Amino acid sequence: MKLGITGKLVLKAALLAMLLALASSCGGEGGSNQKTVLKLSTTGLPSEPISSISISIAMPQGVQPRLNPDLSVPDSVVQVSGVAMPGSTSNVWFGLPRNGSNFGGGLNFTITTSNPAGFGVGEFATVSLDAGSHTSSDFTISPLFSAAGIDHAPVSGISPTLAVVYE
């Protein structure tokens, strides 16, 4: 069967409408406004009150924080929370994944409390990612995790944990 110009236009319009309907019904990043939020905490018995924590988190493939045009990490991505409040973040950067790598890069940062007495174990940071559904096991905390006490000496006796929540 041979189509005329009008038939071809109608067929193209129908195909385009089907593709648009299919694309809008897909989940994932394009069809969802769901954010993955990481809640970072410490557990254990610290050797002294904590003043700052430096941490690196390996992201699953395809996941990264929202980045500024200069590839820096916006202030809204990492927030001091829980027991470390009030405080600030510093040295926040995202290492892009290498070609052929099976991980999505790494988010690195330091949080510092402004409380002169320091803080104990519990939630210390919240990380917001524009990503779909992930579980805690999809993310890896680097063994280079470190904490410093109010006298700037290393704090021992604690371990980092990570929980995923959604917004």
N, C-alpha and C positions, 0 to 999 in steps of 0.2 A: 504494500500500500504506500502510495506516494502522498506526502503531505504538502499542502500549499504553504505560502508564507504565513497566513493566518493560523493554520494548524500548528506550524512549527513554533510560533510565538506563544500559543496557548499551551503547548507541551512544555516549553521552557519555563513559562510562568508557573505551571503546576509543579514541575520539578523543583524550582526555586522555593516555592511555598512549602513543599515537603521538607526540604533541607533546613529551612529556617525553623520550622516546627520541631524537627528532630534536634537541632542544636539548642533550642531554648528549653527542651525538656531534659537535657543531660544534666547530671549532677556534677560534682567536682568543683574546681576553681571557677569555671566559667558560669555555672548555674547556681552557685551557692554563695551566700554572704557569711557562712559560718567561719569563725576564727578559732584556731587552735591556741589555747592559752596554757603556758607551762607555769606551774607553781613550784618553785625551787625551795627546798627546806634542808635543814640539817637535823641529824639525830645523834644521840650518844651523850657522853659526859665530857664537855669541853674542859681542858686543863686550866682555862682562865676565860673571863668574858671576851667575846669576839668584838673586834673593832672593824675588820674588813674581810671580805671573801673575794677571791679571784677564781673564776670558773670558765671552762670551755665546754660547749655542748655540740656534739656532732648531730647534724640534722639528717633525716632520711632524704633519699634522693628526691629532687623536685620541690623540697621545702626550703624556704629561706625567709628571713624577715623582709618587710618592705624596706627598700633602700632609697636614699636620696639620689638625685641625679649624679652626684659626685661619688656614688657608691658607699657613702658613709651611712651609718645606722641612725635613724631619727630617734630623738629622746623618748618618744612614745613607745618604742619597742620594749625597752627594759625599764622596769619601775621597781624601786625599793618598796618592799611590802612587809607586812607582819612584824616580827620581832626586831627587824633592823631599822624600822622607822623611828624618828625621821632620819633621812640619809640621802646619799647621792650616788650616782653611777659615774664611772670613768672608764677609760680605755675600752670603750664599746666598739667592737669591729666584727665584721663578718668575713671570714675567709671563703672565697669562692671555691667550688669543687674543681678538681683537676679533670681534664678530659679522660674518659674511661673509668673514672672513679665510681664506686658504688655507694658513695654517701653524698649528701647534698651540701656539704660545706660545714663550717663551724662558726658558731656565735661565741664570742669571747667578751668577758666584761669583769669589772671589779665593782663591788658595792661597798660603801663605807658609811657607817652610822655617824650621825652627829651627836649622839648621846655619849657624853664623856664616861659613863659607866659601862658602855659596851652593851652587848646583848647575848642571850643564850641560844639554845637550840629552838628550831621552829622555822616557819616560812620566812624567807628573807628577800625573795625577788619574784616578780611576775614578768613573763615574757609573752608578748602578743605576736602571733604569726598569722599571716593571711594564708590559710591552708585548710584543706578539708579534714576528713576524719583520720586521726592518728592515735596510737596508744603510747603509753609511757615507754614501752619496750622498743618503739621506733626511734627513740632518742638515746644518745649515749653521753654520759658525763665523763669527761676526760679524767684519767687518774692523776693529772697534774693539779687537781683541785687543791687550793690552799686557803688557809684562814690565818689571820694575824690577830693578836690580842691587843689590848689597850696600851701595852708597853711595846708593841710592834714585833714581839717575839712570835714564832709559829705556835698555833694552837693545835694540840693533838686531842684525840679521843672523840672526834666527830666524823661523820660521813654525810655526803650530800645525797639527797633523794629528789626525784622529779615526779610530778603528777600532771596529767593532762586533763584540762577542763575545757568546755566549749562556751562560746558566747554567741 
